[in-house]
């Protein structure tokens, strides 16, 4: 172990739960930020699946207008 001497300063019964708690809090905050700052995650969690690429492209494209005859 590279940092094996840390356990002479911090007891493993304190350090390990503290480390795992910090990982859990960080993970929760990242996931909360993603849910609050994106629209597609909320839609996905509410059951709206991803649209196929062809449908998404067709919906985003402007309508084609017929040429005007003079």
CORBELGI-V349963 format. One line per field, one symbol per residue. ss: DSSP state (a for helix, b for strand, c for the rest). A space follows every 10 residues. Layout:
BEGIN
ss->???
END
This chain:
BEGIN
ss->cccaaaaacc caaaaaaaaa aaaaaaaaaa aaaaaaacca aaaaaccccc ccaaaaaaaa cccccccccc
END
